Amino acid sequence: DDAEEEKDDAEEEKGDEEKGDKEDEDDKEDKGDEDKEAKQEKPKFGHRPKSLNSVPVTNTTLEKMPKKSKGSSSAIKINEDGKINTYYLPGATVVDNGKSVEYRPPYRFYLMKTDTTDYSKEENFYKPIFPGKTFSVDMDFRGQNGPSCGCNINFYLVDMPVSLPGKDKDYYCDAQCFPGLGCCHEFDMNEGNENVQQITDHACTGHYSQDSTWKCNKWGDPEVKITPPEFGKGSGNTIDGTKKFTFSQRFDVHGNGLTVTTTISQGGKTLKKTMNSNGEMQNMLEKLQQGMAFVTGYWTAPDMNWMDGESCGSGTEHCSEEPAYISNWRITSNGSPVPNPSPDPSPSPSPSPSPGPSPNNAEMTCGWCNSGSCGSCSEEIGWCSESEDHCKQCGAKSKWCPKSQVSAKGTQKQEQQEEQAELQAEKKED
């Protein structure tokens, strides 16, 4: 009996040990799952995009794109030191008489001298020399449901075209050096959505401690990221990303050093961020002074957390794909006044009744006029109408007028007809 009892105790003890071992294994497995889950939930804010999700406009993709709305074209008007010059973003939807670009994913566009999709020739690109200049635009994401988490509206510079067409057949390159695409300097002037605005310098020195195989700095240095409470969705931020704002970027050269100052303004509020010079910026300056291709577009990704994770978290993102608008494009020389358009000839003075009191600024606006009379004007919107000085910089047809004399519609229909006629004439010439 004693022997039988000892046997039962030994089996019970062995069972308890096996049960304990199994519990330990379960605990380890549970802990492993927790660690794995924690690792998955850890924000990957420092990572860059895994792929380029934007599509270039080529002859092939152009056929698949939705038809443009009536009155739109690919001709973009840029105010350069007071002179309105016309360039092209082939495939883009340019509205408001050439002053505004409507963005929808997944396309990217190149700033060209003519309306061509031949990206193999460098002479076809318009490459502004930004050092010593300031680039400004008005940006509008239009409300709480506008482009937010997972959306990327951007404009940036790359050293294209490269020698090979690449998988997209557009001779593209950037600093991420994606398979099938070229590898080159990239300066991200701006990329973002309603939650964030980001500026990044991606130079290519070939010497990076993060990864010895990098030809270019994939992470970027320096990087400026503007997030809540400075920039974001809602009035609680200095700049409300759901409402129109002005984005301005100034490039200053000091010897062989480059400083880039970004200013974002909205309704009397201003943010200013400076990207100071370092070795990477000096390397980029050489390319900027030679001129780089201007790229702009709108793309989406479920893992855009590297850019907007501070507001959107580390989970899967779903872009709303709502449109964005960038308007009133301006390039101004630093340190010199912008030339005003030639004034309209003044008529000979004639006797007239004593004028009433002059309207104040709240009653004034900027008009786009077909003649010297304010009654022929259609009202400008955004930056141009903020002040008389701004209005003077918006082209020869811009005039500071009383709001009561400017028609909201004005001669817009007539201007659209003129634009259509110009486009038809261009097609005939082609």
Secondary structure, 3 states (H helix, E strand, C coil): CHHHHHHHHHHHHHHHHHHHHHHHHHHHHHHHHHHHHHHHHCCCCCCCCCCCCCEECCHHHHHHCCCCCCCCECEEEEEECCEEEEEECCCCEEECCCCEEEECCCEEEECECCCCCCCCCHHHECCCCCCCEEEEEEEECCCCCCCCCCEEEEEEEECCCCCCCCCCCCCCEECCCCCCCEECCEEEEEEEECCEEEEEEECCCCCCCCCCCCCCCCCCCCEEEECCCCEECCCCCCEECCCCEEEEEEEEEECCEEEEEEEEEECCEEEEEEECCCHHHHHHHHHHHHCCEEEEEEEECCCCHHHHHHHHCCCCCCCCCCCEEEEEEEEEECCCCCCCCCCCCCCCCCCCCCCCCCCCHHHEEEEEECCCCHHHEEECCHHHHCCHHHHHCCCCCEEEEEHHHCECCCCHHHHHHHHHHHHHHHHHHC
